[in-house]
Amino acid sequence: MVRIIDDAFYVIRTICQLHICYVASTYEVFIRAGVLVIRLAAGEPDFNTPSVIVEVGINAICEGHTWYTPNAGLLDVCSPSDEVIIPGPFYVSYPEMARMADANPVIVETSLNNNFLLYPKVLESKLNEKSRVLILCSPSNPTGSVYPRKLMEEIAKIVAKHPRLLVLSDEIYEHIVYASTTHISLLLLCLECEREH
Ligand SMILES: Cc1ncc(COP(=O)(O)O)c(C=O)c1O
């Protein structure tokens, strides 16, 4: 019983430490004090939800689409002391997500010189028998980097050599690409390769 309560407190403490919530609540204080704040924390637009989206949402609820979607994630795939590889700079919640799954976040720093991209040799040097998940975010928040096809292919090849390693491919910003580049989905890339071979 004590263990359960301890675990619950650990989870609550962890969630409370999600930095994004802290930043979002802090800037509200500044805004109320009349300070001009440019919000770059939570991914929230500065306009109301367009009516066409509101309508689709209401219709979906009326049609009974109110149940949980599949939510298997890190909690389901990680065991204690597994490692979750996170290229940095990273979206702030990733390490907490790993910790909540009892896994260890392994931050692999990237640099401006490499466009904040994770290079194959660096990835390979971090892989071991504990490596369970690689979190890849492209287009990336916060760096804006987009993995080019060739680099994505090289990463896919390395992942294929490590059967225990899963990739959590965060493509949430697939439609927000500013430079003359194209978003490459790791999953689609792998499916393409499978079809060709
Ligand atoms: C890269 C990235 N992944 C995931 C999320 C979280 O998405 P959700 O709103 O579905 O929790 C965010 C939110 O800012 C994000 O920037």
The ligand as an SDF file (V2000), in Angstrom:
LIG
                    3D

 16 16  0  0  0  0  0  0  0  0999 V2000
    7.0190   18.0980  -30.5340 C   0  0  0  0  0  0  0  0  0  0  0  0
    5.7590   17.9950  -29.7440 C   0  0  0  0  0  0  0  0  0  0  0  0
    5.2490   16.7700  -29.5070 N   0  0  0  0  0  0  0  0  0  0  0  0
    4.1280   16.6210  -28.7780 C   0  0  0  0  0  0  0  0  0  0  0  0
    3.4550   17.7210  -28.2560 C   0  0  0  0  0  0  0  0  0  0  0  0
    2.2380   17.5110  -27.4010 C   0  0  0  0  0  0  0  0  0  0  0  0
    1.1500   17.3120  -28.1570 O   0  0  0  0  0  0  0  0  0  0  0  0
   -0.2730   17.0590  -27.4180 P   0  0  0  0  0  0  0  0  0  0  0  0
   -0.9400   18.3700  -27.4650 O   0  0  0  0  0  0  0  0  0  0  0  0
   -0.9200   16.0320  -28.2610 O   0  0  0  0  0  0  0  0  0  0  0  0
    0.0150   16.6010  -26.0470 O   0  0  0  0  0  0  0  0  0  0  0  0
    3.9350   19.0100  -28.4900 C   0  0  0  0  0  0  0  0  0  0  0  0
    3.2320   20.1830  -27.9440 C   0  0  0  0  0  0  0  0  0  0  0  0
    3.7060   21.2880  -27.9430 O   0  0  0  0  0  0  0  0  0  0  0  0
    5.1210   19.1540  -29.2440 C   0  0  0  0  0  0  0  0  0  0  0  0
    5.6510   20.3530  -29.4800 O   0  0  0  0  0  0  0  0  0  0  0  0
  1  2  1  0
  2  3  1  0
  2 15  2  0
  3  4  2  0
  4  5  1  0
  5  6  1  0
  5 12  2  0
  6  7  1  0
  7  8  1  0
  8  9  2  0
  8 10  1  0
  8 11  1  0
 12 13  1  0
 12 15  1  0
 13 14  2  0
 15 16  1  0
M  END
$$$$
